[in-house]
Amino acid sequence: MPAPERLYRNLTLGFSLVIIAFGVVILAVTLASGGGPVSAGVLLGLLFLGIGATRLYLAARTRH
């Protein structure tokens, strides 16, 4: 069984990737439906991408 810290790190990385994937899907669906550059779907997709990428960056930065 992995150490709790390693398990937490792996789950954090996994959830970050899932959040990034949600952002990409939201962007793709919005743009495929004809959404403009300032539509709610595009902004929400970019928000998800930013949150996921920031979480990945912070997790990589604090890794020992």
N, C-alpha and C positions, 0 to 999 in steps of 0.2 A: 504494500500500500504506500503510495507516495506521501511525502511529508505534506502537512496542511499548507505550508507556504507555497510549495510547488503546485499543488492542486489549485489553490487560489489564483496563482499566476496564470496557469493554463486556462482556467475558466474565464479569467479576465480577458485574455487574448482571444479566446473563442468568441465571447460575447461581443468584443470589439469588431471582429470580422463579420459577425452576423449583422451588427448595426450598419457597417459599411455596405454590406450586401443589400440591406433594406434601402439604403440611400440610393444605390445604383438602380434598383428595381423601381423605386418611386420616380426617379428621373426618367428612366426609359419609358415607363407607362405614360407619364405626363407628356413627354415629348412626342411619343407615338400617337397620342390623342390630340395633338395639335396645340398643346399648351405653350404659351409664350415664355420669354426669358424671366419675367417677373411674376409668373403665375404661382399660386400657392404650392402646387406640386413640386415645381423646380426649387423654390425656396426651402421647402421641407426636405427634399432630397439632399440639397446642399448642406442643410443643417445636420442631417443624419451622417453624411459623409464627414463633416467637420468634427462631430462628436466622436465618431468611431476612430478617426485618424488621430485625434488628440489623445484619446485613451490609449491607443497603441503606442504613441510617442512617449507618454508618461510611464507606461508599463516598461518599455524598453529602457528608458532613462533611469528608472529606479531599480533595474535588475542588478543583482549582485553577483 
